[in-house]
Amino acid sequence: MRALIDELGQSDWVRFTAEFHPSSHLLAAYSAGPLPIGFCRYVVQPIGPQG
């Protein structure tokens, strides 16, 4: 997975952390082979007046 992230130039985005992100998740997509073919990173953060 790390090789794909680096190859696509997404290292900074995937490794970014912030105090206002209580959690971060990385979903990987695989085809028939053992290597990932894609990924999606998402973070959770509070929103709204209470956030």
Order of alpha helices (4+ residues) and beta strands (2+ residues): alpha-alpha-beta-beta
